[in-house]
């Protein structure tokens, strides 16, 4: 999963350099994520839309056996490890 977030800091809400408003917008997105939303617009302190955020599903780039640490191709996810024969291959989280 990937989080995309874009903020356009051109309005008067960003006149002081933007640090305070940017932090407020990041908290706004974090609160919505905690509430279970997967996308949304960002509104500056003046009520203007100044950005958006969304989660994007991404395919795993690699897979690994949790028992022996052997790397595998992503299409092996859910299969028994060929190396140790014990572990079930899962997506690598890194």
Secondary structure by P-SEA (a helix, b strand, c coil): cbbbbbbbccccccccccaaaaaaaaaaaaaaaaaccccbbbbccccccccbbbbbbbcccccccccccccccccccccccccccccccccccc
